[in-house]
Structure formats: C-alpha cells, structure tokens
C-alpha cells in the first residue's frame, strides 16, 4: 500500500479511470457479441442495427484511448465482413 499522499491520490484516480475504461471496453465487447449472435441466427434486420451500435461502441473506445484505433478498425472490419458474408448466403 502507498504511503505518500500523492501515491494515495494516484491510486484513487487510477481506480476511477479503470472503472470508466472497463465500462467502455465491456460495452464494446457486449455489442460485438450481440451482433455476432444475430448474424449467426440469420436475423439480418436486427443484425444491421447491432453492427452499427458495435461500430459506435468501438469508435468511442478508440477515441478515448481505451483500445488502439487499429484494434477498433480490425474488429469493425471483421464484423462487417461477417455480416456481408451472411447476407450473401441468405
């Protein structure tokens, strides 16, 4: 445990930042999972909206520096590719 005042403050602020970061990361992961589940189920109408929300969540996380912008771009690309392949097969 920290002894200095500044170190204690750092611990407190780190905890707040960690909770905020976790929220955005979790939101993005949940949106991706929901979109994949809808794509696999073949519900294309809902899948389009879910993919759009997942892209927004990933962009928001990248904008805040929680995930790297290339990581967000890669995940969006894979999600869109999956959606397009599913549309072609149905």
N, C-alpha and C positions, 0 to 999 in steps of 0.2 A: 504494500500500500504506500502511496505517495505521502511525503512528509511536508513538502513545501506548499505554500498557498497557491502558487502558480500551477504546480503539478496537480493539485486537487481540482482547481478550476478546469484544467485541461481534461481531466477525467470526466467531469460533469458535462462539458461541452462535447466531448467525444461521444459520450453516451447519447446525447440528443441527436447529434449528426448520424450516428449509427442507426438509431431508430428511424430517422427520416429516410436514410438511404435504403434501409431494409423495406420500408413501405413501398417505395418506387420500384425496387427490384422485384418484390413479391407481386406487385400489381402487374408488371410486365410479364412475369412468368405465368401468372394465372390467366392473363389474356391470351397468351400463346397456346396454353393447354386447351382453353375453351375453343379457340379457333381450330386447332387440330382435331379435337373431338367432333366438332360439327362437320368439318371437311370429310373425315373418315365415315361419318354417319350419312353423308350424301345430302345434307340439308344446305344447299348452296345459297339460298336466300339469307339465312341466318349466318352462314359462314362468311359471306362478304362483309357483313356488318362487324362480325367478331374480328376478322382480319384487320379491318380499318381501325378498330379500337386497339388492337395489339400493336399496330404500327404507331399509333399515337402514344401509347404507353412506352414503347421502346425509344421513340424520339425524345420523349420527356426525360427518360432516364439518361440518355446520352447527352442531352442538353445540360443536365445538372452534373454531369461528370461521374455518374454512378457506374455506368458501363461505358466502354470506349465507343466512339462513333462508328468505327469499323465493325465492332461486335454487333452493334444495333443494325447496321446495314446488312451484315451477313445473315442475321436472324430474320430480318424482313424479307430478304431475297429468298431464303429457303421456304418461308411461309407462303410467299406469293407463288413460287414455283409449285409448291404442293397444291395450292388452290387451283392454279391453271391446269395442272395435270388431271386433277379430279374433275374439272369441268369438261375436259376433252373426252374423258372416258364415259361420262354420263350423257 
